[in-house]
């Protein structure tokens, strides 16, 4: 099996990431990786309350690093492993303009 993560930046730009299901991070490891990347890239909470949901972190990290970083084989693989593991889903669509994560 495999997991797929599609990251949409605009109508003309989408990054498709594929990771083997056996490589998907555990929930705790995925959350830790996303937390580290969220801080490293200076991401800000999307909500006025300051609460940051896992979906928010997935969106914010993708938006902060951009399509070039996600196309990097090592970073793209890590992102896909973490996003899939954090939500326990085999197919994710991260839509930056719509600020949505669907599965």
N, C-alpha and C positions, 0 to 999 in steps of 0.2 A: 504494500500500500504506500501511498504518498500523500503528502499534504501540499496544497497550493495556496499561495497568498498573492492576490492581485492588488497592486497599489496604483490607484488612479490619481494622477496629478492634474490633468485637464483632459479635454476631449481628444487631444492628439498625443497624449503622453501617459503610458501605462507601463508598469514594470511587473512582469510575471515571475514569481519565484516558486520553485518546486523543491521540496525536501522529502527525503525518505521518512516514512512514519517512525522508523526505529531511531532516527536522529532527533526527533522532536524533543525539546526540553521538558522536564517535569514542571509542574505548576510553580513550585517554589523557585527553581532555577530560572524559569522564564520571567517570573516577576522580578527577581533580583537583577537579571540582565536589563530588563526594561527600566527599572529604577535607576540603574547606573547610567544608562544612555540618556534618560530624561534629564538627569542632573548634568552630565558631561556636556550636553548640547544646549544647555541653558533654556530648556523648555519651561513654559509657564502654565499654571493651571488654567483651564478653559472656563471654569465656573467661578462665579463671584464668591461662592462659599469657601473656595480653596480646596475643595475635595477633588481628588484626581482618581478617576476610575481607570481600570486597566485598559479599556478601549481608548480612553483619552491619551494614555501613554503610547499606545500603538500608533495612533494618529499623529501625536506630537513628534515622536521620534522620526517617523517617515517624513513629515513635513520639514523638520529641522535639517535632516541630512540630505534630502532631495534625491532625485532619480539617479544621479551619478553614483552616489555611495551605495544605493541599493543594487546597482548593476555590478558593483565590485563583488566578485565571487565569494570572498570570505565574509564581508559584512552582510551581503544579501542573504547568505545562508544562515548566519547568526540571527538576523532579523526574522526570517521565516521560521526558524526553529523556536524562537521566543514567542512570536505572535501566535503560532499554532498551539504551542504548549500552554500559554497563558489562558487561552479560551477553549482549549480542548476540542478544536474543530479542524476538520480536514480540508475545508475550503473556506477561505476568508476573502472578502473584498473590502479594502481600505480605501475609502473615497475621500480624498483630502478636500476638494471643493465643497462637498456636501457635509463634511465633518461627520461621516458615518462609517461604522464598521458593521458589515453584514456577513451572515454565514448561512 
